[in-house]
Amino acid sequence: SNKFKCSENLWDGFDLLVKRTEHDLMVSKNILNFFKKKAELEEQHSKKLEKLALKTLASIDESSTINAISFNNSWKKIINSAMMESEQHTLLNTSYLNKICQPLQAMIKDMETKRKKILQEGIKLKQDMKDMVDALKKSQLKYEKANRDLESSRIELKEYKDQCQQQGGASDSDLNNIAKIERRTQRCEAELHSCDEEYREQIKATNDFQNFYNTEAMPKILNDFENFIILHSHFSKSYFSSLVNVLLDLPPAFSNNYDIVKKSVEMIDNNNDVQEFIRKNLMRKQLAQPFQYEPYVEGKLTKKTVSLTWNTKILSQFSRSATNNSPNTSNGNLNTYISGVDKNEPILPTASYKVSLEELMAKQRDTHPHLEVPYVLTVLAENITKLKGHVTEGIFRVPGIISTIKAARIKIDQGDFDLSAIDDVRTSSALLKQWLRDIPTALVPDSLYQAAVDTPSNAVNIVKNIPPINQKVLYYLINFLQIFTKFEFVAHSKMGVSNLSMVFAPTILRCPSVDPNVMLNNVNNERLFVENLIKNIPPPTNVHEFLGLPVQMSDAVKDADDIEELNEDLITSDDEISNKLENSNSDNNNSNSNDNNFNGSDDSNKPISPNNLNDSFNNNLTLNKSNENITISATTTTTTNSAATSSSSSTSTTVPTSPTSAGTTTTSPGFSAVIRPSRPQPLGWVRVKPAAAGNKSSSPSSSLSSSPSTTTPLPTSPQTSSQPTPTEPTSP
């Protein structure tokens, strides 16, 4: 059978040969590192063995009369054999370094130089071919434009003359306009002649270069790659033979163990390896047909299409693919030479980006056997929280520095997960989003995409049907994002559930359609889908709080610049609030009492005291995870017998409440609560505002800090009673 050749059987194999030669050099470097390490171990073993033998030999007392002579002689020979073995290890160390490592290192350096030269020539050749095709496209566009301009001028001239004939003759103004159009037509004809010549010359130049590309340049580069592979294999085999000779030089006790190695080296067949490589990657040689001149056909234009549609039609010609039966014209398949220039960078064996979840889990099976999600995900999550991303404004939304992100990504792809040098949390957050976007298949597969956008409220049930590894990664991501939705953290980051859902929806769901209208229409439902996951997926029960990440609730109050300083005008405890209200009540002995209790309980006639009022605060004014406001006014009212006029002094307090309390009003003796409409996000701090300007007196504003862990709802209060109230307050 005929031998395979790269120039014939791997015609489009330039990129494949680039990867193959790169892989060959990487294998050679691994072999070099192996023998360097082995030589180092041989030297260490030799020294330790020699030290042991000398120490043991020195412990033998030959002058002692109690020694067994024959036994001692045998024991000394065993020790001496250990000394000989130590010398053999020293010899192995020297042989590995001189006969294998040094020549192998020189070979790698030389082969890298040769490969670099071949690679540069190939890239330049493909770029030159692309430039020639681009120049041909440009000249054709220019030729087409000149034809359209000329045809447009001729149409305009003909219509103008017809119009003048219909009017019964041409005026002086009409004659001047006709002369202008005729002059413009003459200029268009001259321009067309020039463009036509340029177009024809460019076709000839492109065809000549294409012939050179097909017959000389590209076959030479492919043959150079083939020779590179054969030469590399030949050198590698010779170094393996040197290894066999080194092993055979050892005493028989050692050399007998290496017979199988010798036989395996002798069975290496360089030519057969190359033939098998080409056979497994056979590519049919299909040369492009020469470019042909395409004359412009008049009559395509109408007056309406002259200035509106020709540009789009010309550009669309270059997006079509030529059929097998069509000639390779300048508007045909020109991507043959363009597609190989801008290729994605090869994925490293240690890469974490652009690698499937299954492959990542297989790689870390030995290093992280108990980890259920890719290691890179946990590293990025830990780094983000370590840099206090959960209290950083605009986290995941504000971009980082591109060069820093790229450098860190390359470092991770090289297997280095030490991110201690990163001091900007935006870099880590961008790395996380890039990793999610670069997973070959979305976390929610395309088969479930339509169900996800059609019924986002059913998100939790939908994700139960995705592959197990996707489900684990998605649950980890959602549990991670749930940390950022703590309202104490949202007060700093300004990134609530809705904002986080909008940012991460494109990384979890990927619209299979390329129609911009479809993608735009699905954006809101994609966000709702992720929002439902964040709200409804339960936190994990088998790990520490916050997934074991370096997160504390105190992170929300550690930064003094982000939090209002509590000065002497701010009240921070229930006792101080009670004291303020007590002082307010004592200012007027004619205050109202016991209309309705604030907490809405049955014992509405229970007298109000500062202690009771303080209990009311403790029992009812707790923060819930919403952002509605209650304005609470502690009021003392003086009532006359003849009119309902009153004077009051009040302290107004605004606190968040649950949505069910919106729109209700609660009153009590000296105390009223007005619940205002809800707002979308919770507040972590509560401010006691001064009374309105219309009141005669007001107490200082107060601030109340509350924890989200206590969520006792505020009950709906009864309607305000119209019964008369006693003029004297009841003592507790």
C-alpha positions in Angstrom: 0.0 0.0 0.0 1.1 3.6 -0.6 2.5 5.5 2.3 0.5 8.3 3.8 2.0 11.8 3.5 1.0 14.9 5.5 1.0 17.0 2.3 -1.6 14.7 0.7 -3.5 13.1 3.4 -3.6 15.9 6.0 -4.2 18.8 3.7 -6.2 20.8 6.2 -4.2 19.5 9.1 -2.1 22.5 9.9 -3.7 23.1 13.2 -3.7 19.4 14.0 0.1 19.2 13.3 0.7 22.2 15.5 -1.0 20.5 18.4 0.8 17.2 17.6 4.3 18.7 17.6 3.5 20.7 20.7 2.4 17.5 22.4 5.6 15.7 21.3 7.8 18.4 22.9 5.7 18.4 26.1 6.2 14.6 26.4 10.0 15.1 25.9 10.0 17.6 28.7 8.2 15.2 31.0 10.8 12.5 30.2 13.6 14.9 30.9 12.1 15.9 34.3 11.6 12.2 35.1 15.2 11.3 34.6 16.5 14.4 36.3 14.4 13.5 39.4 15.5 9.8 39.1 19.2 10.9 39.0 18.6 13.0 42.1 17.0 10.1 43.9 19.8 7.8 42.9 22.4 10.2 44.3 20.5 10.6 47.6 20.0 6.8 47.9 23.8 6.2 47.2 24.8 8.7 49.9 22.4 7.3 52.5 23.4 3.7 51.7 27.1 4.5 52.0 26.6 6.3 55.3 24.6 3.3 56.6 27.3 0.8 55.5 30.2 2.8 57.0 28.4 3.3 60.3 27.5 -0.4 60.6 31.1 -1.5 59.6 32.5 0.8 62.3 30.4 -0.9 64.9 32.1 -4.3 64.4 34.8 -5.0 66.9 37.2 -7.5 65.3 39.5 -7.6 68.3 36.8 -9.1 70.5 37.4 -12.7 71.5 33.7 -13.5 71.7 33.0 -12.9 68.0 32.0 -15.8 65.7 34.7 -15.6 63.0 32.8 -17.1 60.1 29.6 -15.2 60.9 31.5 -11.9 61.1 33.2 -12.5 57.8 29.9 -13.1 56.1 28.4 -10.1 57.8 31.3 -7.9 56.6 30.8 -9.1 53.0 27.1 -8.2 53.1 28.0 -4.7 54.3 30.7 -4.4 51.5 28.0 -5.5 49.0 25.9 -2.6 50.2 28.9 -0.3 49.6 29.1 -1.7 46.0 25.4 -1.1 45.5 26.0 2.5 46.7 28.6 2.9 44.0 26.2 1.5 41.4 23.6 4.1 42.3 26.3 6.8 42.0 27.2 5.4 38.6 23.5 5.4 37.6 23.2 9.1 38.7 26.2 10.0 36.5 24.9 8.0 33.5 21.4 9.5 33.7 22.7 13.0 33.7 25.5 12.6 31.1 24.0 10.1 28.7 20.3 11.0 28.8 19.4 14.3 30.5 22.0 16.5 28.8 21.5 15.3 25.2 17.7 15.2 25.7 17.7 18.8 26.9 19.8 19.9 23.9 17.4 18.1 21.6 14.4 19.8 23.1 15.9 23.2 22.7 16.8 22.5 19.0 13.4 21.1 18.2 11.6 24.0 19.8 13.6 26.4 17.5 12.7 24.3 14.4 9.1 24.1 15.4 8.9 27.8 16.0 10.3 28.5 12.5 7.8 26.2 10.8 4.9 27.6 12.8 5.8 31.2 11.9 6.0 30.3 8.3 2.7 28.6 8.3 0.9 31.4 10.1 2.4 34.0 7.8 1.3 31.9 4.7 -2.3 31.6 5.9 -2.4 35.3 6.8 -1.0 36.2 3.4 -3.7 34.1 1.7 -6.3 35.8 3.9 -5.0 39.2 2.9 -5.2 38.3 -0.8 -8.8 37.2 -0.4 -9.7 40.3 1.6 -8.1 42.5 -1.1 -10.2 40.6 -3.8 -13.3 41.2 -1.8 -12.5 44.9 -1.4 -11.9 45.3 -5.2 -15.1 43.5 -6.0 -17.1 45.7 -3.7 -15.5 48.8 -5.3 -16.3 47.4 -8.8 -19.9 46.7 -7.8 -20.3 50.2 -6.3 -19.0 51.8 -9.5 -21.5 49.8 -11.6 -24.4 50.8 -9.3 -23.4 54.4 -9.4 -23.2 54.4 -13.2 -26.5 52.6 -13.5 -28.1 54.9 -11.0 -26.9 58.0 -13.0 -28.2 56.5 -16.3 -31.6 55.8 -14.8 -31.8 59.3 -13.4 -30.8 60.8 -16.8 -33.3 58.8 -18.7 -36.2 59.6 -16.3 -35.3 63.3 -16.4 -35.3 63.4 -20.2 -38.6 61.5 -20.3 -40.1 64.0 -17.8 -39.0 66.9 -20.0 -40.6 65.3 -23.1 -43.8 64.9 -21.3 -43.8 68.5 -20.3 -43.4 69.5 -24.0 -39.9 70.7 -23.9 -36.9 71.4 -21.6 -36.3 74.8 -20.0 -32.8 76.3 -19.5 -32.8 75.0 -16.0 -33.7 71.5 -17.2 -30.9 71.6 -19.8 -28.4 72.6 -17.1 -29.5 69.7 -14.9 -29.3 67.3 -17.8 -25.8 68.5 -18.5 -24.8 67.9 -14.9 -26.2 64.4 -14.9 -24.4 63.6 -18.1 -21.1 64.9 -16.7 -21.6 62.7 -13.6 -22.4 59.8 -15.8 -19.1 60.3 -17.7 -17.2 60.4 -14.4 -18.9 57.2 -13.3 -17.9 55.5 -16.6 -14.3 56.4 -16.1 -14.4 55.2 -12.5 -16.0 52.0 -13.6 -13.3 51.4 -16.1 -10.6 51.9 -13.5 -12.4 49.6 -11.0 -12.9 46.9 -13.6 -9.2 46.8 -14.4 -8.3 46.7 -10.7 -10.8 43.9 -10.1 -9.4 41.8 -13.0 -5.8 42.3 -11.9 -6.7 41.4 -8.3 -8.4 38.2 -9.4 -5.2 37.2 -11.4 -3.0 38.0 -8.4 -5.2 36.0 -6.0 -5.3 33.0 -8.3 -1.5 33.1 -8.8 -0.9 33.2 -5.0 -3.5 30.5 -4.5 -1.7 28.3 -6.9 1.6 29.0 -5.1 -0.2 28.2 -1.8 -1.6 24.9 -3.1 1.5 23.6 -5.0 4.5 24.8 -3.1 4.1 26.7 0.2 1.6 24.7 2.1 2.9 21.3 1.0 6.4 22.4 2.1 5.1 23.3 5.6 3.2 20.1 6.0 6.2 18.1 4.9 8.4 20.1 7.4 6.0 19.1 10.2 6.1 15.5 9.1 9.9 15.5 9.1 9.8 17.2 12.6 7.7 14.3 14.0 9.9 11.6 12.5 13.1 13.4 13.7 11.7 13.8 17.2 10.7 10.2 17.3 14.1 9.1 16.1 16.0 11.1 18.8 13.6 10.0 21.5 14.2 6.4 20.5 18.0 6.9 20.6 17.8 8.2 24.1 15.7 5.3 25.2 18.4 3.0 23.7 21.0 4.9 25.8 18.9 4.2 28.8 18.9 0.5 27.9 22.7 0.5 27.6 23.1 2.2 30.9 21.0 -0.5 32.6 22.8 -3.3 30.8 26.1 -2.0 32.1 25.0 -2.8 35.6 25.9 -6.2 37.2 23.7 -9.2 36.1 21.7 -8.9 39.3 20.4 -5.6 38.1 20.4 -6.0 34.4 18.3 -9.2 34.4 15.3 -7.0 35.5 15.5 -4.8 32.5 15.3 -7.4 29.6 11.7 -6.5 29.1 12.6 -2.8 28.8 15.2 -3.7 26.1 12.6 -5.6 24.1 10.0 -2.9 24.3 12.5 -0.3 23.0 13.6 -2.5 20.1 9.9 -2.7 19.1 9.6 1.0 18.6 8.8 1.7 14.9 9.0 5.4 14.0 7.6 5.1 10.5 4.7 3.0 11.6 3.8 5.5 14.3 3.7 8.3 11.7 1.6 6.2 9.3 -0.9 5.3 12.1 -1.2 9.0 13.1 -2.0 10.1 9.5 -4.3 7.1 8.9 -6.4 8.0 12.0 -6.7 11.6 10.9 -7.2 11.2 7.2 -8.3 14.4 5.4 -9.4 14.5 1.7 -7.4 16.9 -0.4 -9.8 19.3 -2.0 -8.2 22.3 -3.7 -10.2 25.4 -4.3 -11.1 26.3 -7.9 -9.6 29.5 -9.4 -11.5 32.7 -8.9 -13.6 33.8 -11.9 -14.5 37.3 -13.2 -18.1 38.1 -12.6 -19.4 40.7 -15.0 -22.0 43.1 -13.7 -25.5 42.5 -15.1 -27.5 45.7 -15.6 -31.2 45.9 -14.9 -31.0 44.8 -11.3 -31.8 48.3 -10.0 -34.9 50.3 -9.8 -35.1 53.9 -8.7 -36.2 52.9 -5.1 -33.4 50.3 -4.6 -30.5 52.4 -5.9 -29.7 54.0 -2.5 -31.4 51.5 -0.1 -30.6 47.9 -0.7 -27.4 47.4 -2.7 -25.1 47.7 0.2 -26.8 44.9 2.1 -26.9 42.6 -0.9 -23.2 43.1 -1.6 -22.2 42.3 1.9 -24.5 39.3 2.1 -22.7 37.6 -0.8 -19.7 36.9 1.3 -21.6 35.1 4.0 -22.7 32.3 1.6 -20.9 29.0 1.2 -20.0 27.8 -2.3 -21.6 24.4 -3.3 -19.5 21.6 -4.6 -20.6 22.3 -8.1 -20.2 26.1 -8.1 -17.0 27.8 -9.1 -14.9 29.4 -6.4 -15.9 32.9 -7.2 -15.0 36.0 -5.3 -18.3 35.9 -3.5 -18.1 32.2 -2.9 -16.5 30.2 0.0 -13.6 32.4 1.0 -13.6 31.2 4.6 -11.3 28.3 3.8 -8.3 30.5 4.4 -9.8 32.7 7.1 -11.0 30.1 9.6 -7.7 28.8 10.7 -6.1 32.2 11.6 -8.1 33.2 14.6 -8.3 29.9 16.6 -9.0 29.6 20.2 -6.0 28.9 22.3 -5.4 25.2 23.1 -6.7 24.0 26.4 -4.0 23.0 28.8 -4.1 19.5 30.5 -4.3 21.4 33.9 -7.0 23.8 32.7 -10.1 24.6 34.7 -11.8 26.9 32.2 -13.6 25.6 29.1 -13.5 22.1 30.6 -16.6 20.0 31.3 -17.7 19.3 34.9 -17.2 15.6 34.4 -13.6 16.0 33.3 -12.8 18.4 36.2 -14.2 15.9 38.7 -12.2 13.1 37.1 -9.0 15.2 37.4 -9.5 16.0 41.1 -10.5 12.4 42.0 -7.0 11.8 43.5 -6.2 15.2 45.0 -9.7 16.0 46.3 -11.6 12.7 46.5 -14.3 14.0 49.0 -15.1 17.2 47.1 -18.5 17.1 45.3 -17.9 20.2 43.2 -14.9 21.3 41.1 -12.1 22.6 43.3 -11.8 25.8 41.3 -15.4 26.7 42.3 -14.6 26.4 46.0 -11.3 28.3 45.6 -13.0 31.3 43.9 -15.8 31.3 46.4 -13.4 31.3 49.3 -11.3 34.1 47.8 -14.4 36.3 47.1 -15.6 36.0 50.7 -12.1 36.4 52.1 -11.8 39.7 50.3 -15.2 40.7 51.8 -17.1 40.5 48.6 -20.4 40.1 50.4 -20.1 43.7 51.8 -18.6 45.2 48.6 -20.8 47.6 46.7 -21.7 46.3 43.2 -20.1 42.9 43.7 -20.5 40.7 40.5 -21.8 43.8 38.7 -18.8 46.2 38.7 -16.1 44.8 36.3 -12.4 44.3 37.3 -9.2 45.1 35.4 -9.0 43.0 32.3 -5.3 42.4 32.3 -5.3 41.3 36.0 -8.3 38.9 35.3 -6.5 37.4 32.3 -3.3 36.8 34.2 -5.1 35.2 37.1 -7.1 33.0 34.7 -3.9 31.8 33.0 -2.4 31.0 36.4 -5.5 28.9 37.4 -5.4 27.1 34.0 -1.8 26.2 34.7 -2.9 24.4 37.9 -1.8 27.2 40.4 -4.7 27.9 42.7 -2.8 30.3 45.0 -4.9 33.5 44.7 -3.2 35.3 47.6 -1.8 37.9 45.3 -5.3 39.1 44.3 -6.3 42.1 46.4 -9.3 43.2 44.3 -12.5 41.2 44.9 -13.7 42.3 41.5 -11.0 40.1 39.9 -12.2 37.0 41.8 -15.9 37.7 41.0 -15.1 38.1 37.3 -13.1 34.8 37.4 -16.1 33.0 38.9 -18.5 34.4 36.2 -16.1 33.5 33.4 -15.7 30.0 34.7 -19.5 29.5 34.7 -19.8 31.0 31.2 -17.0 28.8 29.8 -18.4 25.5 31.0 -19.1 23.7 27.6 -22.7 23.0 28.5 -24.9 25.2 30.6 -25.8 24.1 34.2 -29.4 23.9 33.1 -29.2 21.9 29.8 -30.8 23.3 26.6 -33.4 20.6 26.7 -34.9 22.2 29.9 -34.4 25.8 28.8 -37.9 26.3 27.4 -39.5 24.8 30.5 -37.4 27.1 32.6 -38.4 30.4 30.9 -42.1 29.2 30.5 -42.5 28.4 34.2 -39.9 30.1 36.2 -42.0 29.6 39.4 -41.3 25.8 39.0 -37.6 26.4 39.1 -36.8 24.0 42.0 -38.6 21.1 40.4 -37.0 21.7 37.0 -33.4 21.6 38.4 -34.2 18.2 39.9 -34.0 16.8 36.3 -30.6 18.1 35.4 -27.5 15.8 35.6 -26.2 15.1 39.1 -22.9 17.0 38.8 -24.7 20.0 37.3 -27.2 19.9 40.2 -24.4 19.8 42.8 -22.6 22.7 41.2 -25.9 24.7 40.8 -26.9 24.1 44.5 -23.4 25.2 45.7 -23.7 28.3 43.6 -27.2 29.2 44.8 -26.2 28.5 48.5 -23.2 30.8 47.9 -25.4 33.6 46.5 -27.8 33.2 49.4 -25.0 34.5 51.6 -25.0 37.8 49.6 -28.8 38.2 50.1 -28.5 38.7 53.8 -30.0 42.2 54.2 -27.2 43.3 56.5 -24.8 42.6 53.5 -27.2 44.0 50.9 -27.2 47.3 52.8 -23.5 47.5 51.8 -23.4 45.7 48.4 -26.6 47.1 46.9 -26.9 43.7 45.3 -30.2 42.1 46.3 -31.9 38.9 45.0 -33.1 40.6 41.9 -29.8 42.1 41.0 -27.9 38.9 41.6 -30.4 36.9 39.6 -30.0 39.3 36.6 -26.2 38.9 36.8 -26.1 35.1 37.1 -29.1 34.2 34.8 -26.9 34.1 31.6 -24.4 31.9 33.3 -27.0 29.3 34.5 -29.3 29.4 31.5 -28.2 29.8 27.9 -30.7 30.7 25.2 -30.3 28.2 22.3 -31.8 30.7 19.9 -29.7 33.3 18.1 -32.6 35.5 17.4 -32.0 38.8 19.3 -35.8 39.3 19.8 -36.2 35.9 21.5 -33.2 36.4 23.7 -34.4 39.8 24.8 -37.9 38.5 25.5 -36.6 35.7 27.7 -34.4 37.9 29.9 -37.0 38.7 32.5 -38.1 35.0 32.8 -34.5 33.9 33.1 -34.1 36.3 36.0 -37.2 35.1 37.6 -36.1 31.5 37.3 -32.8 32.2 39.1 -34.6 34.4 41.6 -36.9 31.5 42.5 -33.9 29.2 43.0 -32.2 31.7 45.4 -35.4 32.1 47.4 -36.6 28.5 47.5 -33.5 26.2 47.5 -32.9 25.3 51.2 -29.4 25.9 52.7 -27.2 22.8 53.1 -27.5 21.0 56.4 -24.3 19.0 56.4 -21.8 22.0 56.4 -21.0 24.8 58.7 -22.8 28.2 58.4 -22.1 30.1 55.2 -20.7 26.9 53.5 -17.7 27.0 55.8 -16.5 30.2 54.1 -14.8 33.1 55.9 -18.0 35.0 56.4 -19.4 36.5 59.7 -22.4 38.7 60.3 -20.1 41.2 62.0 -18.5 41.9 58.6 -21.5 44.2 58.0 -20.5 46.5 60.9 -16.7 46.3 60.8 -16.2 49.1 58.3 -16.7 52.3 60.3 -16.9 54.4 57.1 -20.0 52.5 55.9 -22.1 52.9 59.1 -23.5 55.9 60.9 -21.6 56.7 64.1 -23.9 56.5 67.1 -23.4 59.8 68.9 -25.1 61.1 72.0 -28.2 62.1 70.0 -28.8 58.5 68.9 -30.6 56.0 71.1 -29.3 52.4 70.9 -31.1 50.4 73.5 -34.7 49.7 74.6 -34.0 51.2 78.0 -33.1 54.5 76.5 -36.1 54.5 74.2 -38.2 53.8 77.3 -36.6 56.7 79.2 -37.3 59.0 76.3 -40.9 58.0 76.2 -41.2 58.3 80.0 -39.9 61.8 79.8 -42.3 62.6 77.1 -45.3 61.3 79.1 -44.2 63.1 82.2 -44.2 66.5 80.4 -48.0 66.5 80.5 -50.1 65.0 83.3 -53.3 65.2 81.1 -52.2 62.6 78.6 -54.6 59.9 77.3 -54.4 56.3 78.4 -55.8 52.9 77.6 -57.8 53.5 74.4 -56.3 50.5 72.7 -53.2 48.6 73.6 -50.4 48.7 71.0 -50.0 45.0 70.7 -53.7 44.5 70.0 -54.2 42.0 72.9 -57.5 41.5 74.8 -56.4 43.4 78.0 -56.8 46.8 76.3 -57.5 48.4 79.7 -54.0 47.6 81.0 -52.4 50.8 82.1 -49.4 52.0 80.0 -46.1 52.6 81.7 -42.6 53.0 80.4 -41.9 49.3 81.3 -45.0 48.1 79.5 -44.2 50.3 76.5 -40.6 48.9 76.5 -42.1 45.4 76.5 -44.3 46.4 73.6 -41.1 47.4 71.7 -39.5 44.1 72.5 -42.5 42.0 71.5 -43.6 43.8 68.4 -41.0 46.0 66.8 -38.8 43.3 65.3 -37.2 43.5 61.8 -38.6 41.2 59.2 -36.9 40.5 55.8 -38.8 43.1 53.9 -38.4 46.9 53.8 -41.7 48.4 54.9 -41.8 51.3 57.3 -43.7 51.9 60.5 -43.8 55.4 61.9 -44.5 55.1 65.7 -45.4 58.2 67.5 -45.4 58.4 71.3 -47.9 61.2 71.9 -49.3 63.1 74.9 -52.6 64.8 74.3 -54.5 67.4 76.3 -58.3 67.2 75.7 -60.8 69.8 76.6 -64.4 69.2 77.5 -65.7 71.3 74.6 -63.6 70.5 71.7 -61.4 67.7 70.2 -58.4 70.0 69.9 -55.2 68.6 71.4 -51.6 69.4 71.7 -49.1 66.7 71.5 -45.4 65.9 71.8 -44.3 62.8 69.9 -41.3 60.7 69.1 -41.5 59.1 65.6 -39.8 55.8 64.9 -39.4 54.1 61.5 -38.9 50.4 61.5 -39.2 47.6 58.8 -42.3 45.4 59.1 -43.8 42.5 57.3 -45.8 43.1 54.1 -49.1 42.0 55.8 -49.0 45.1 58.1 -49.2 47.6 55.3 -51.8 50.3 55.5 -52.9 49.8 59.2 -53.0 52.3 62.0 -52.5 51.5 65.7 -53.2 53.8 68.6 -52.7 53.5 72.4 -52.6 56.0 75.2 -49.8 58.3 74.3 -48.8 56.0 71.4 -49.8 55.5 67.8 -48.3 53.5 64.9 -48.8 54.2 61.2 -47.7 51.5 58.8 -46.4 52.8 55.5 -46.3 51.0 52.1 -43.6 48.5 51.5 -40.2 49.0 49.8 -38.4 46.2 47.9 -35.2 45.7 50.1 -34.8 45.4 53.9 -32.8 47.9 55.9 -30.3 46.8 58.5 -30.5 50.1 60.5 -33.6 51.8 62.0 -33.6 55.5 62.6 -35.9 57.3 65.0 -36.8 60.5 63.3 -37.9 63.8 65.0 -41.6 64.7 65.2 -43.2 66.8 62.5 -42.6 70.5 62.5 -46.3 71.1 63.3 -46.0 69.6 66.8 -45.3 71.8 69.7 -42.5 69.7 71.1 -40.5 66.8 70.0 -38.0 64.3 71.4 -34.5 63.6 70.0 -34.2 61.2 67.1 -33.2 57.7 67.9 -31.6 54.8 66.1 -32.5 51.1 66.7 -30.4 48.2 65.4 -32.2 44.9 65.1 -31.2 41.4 64.1 -32.9 39.5 61.3 -32.9 36.4 63.5 -36.0 37.6 65.5 -38.9 37.8 63.1 -42.0 38.2 65.4 -44.6 39.7 63.1 -46.3 42.9 64.0 -50.0 42.1 64.6 -52.7 44.2 63.0 -54.0 46.6 65.5 -57.8 47.2 66.1 -59.5 50.3 65.0 -59.0 53.5 67.0 -61.6 53.7 69.8 -63.8 56.7 70.2 -64.4 56.2 73.9 -63.4 59.1 76.3 -60.1 58.6 78.0 -59.2 59.5 81.5 -57.4 62.8 82.1 -54.9 61.3 84.6 -52.3 58.7 83.6 -52.4 55.5 85.6 -49.3 54.5 87.4 -47.9 51.1 86.9 
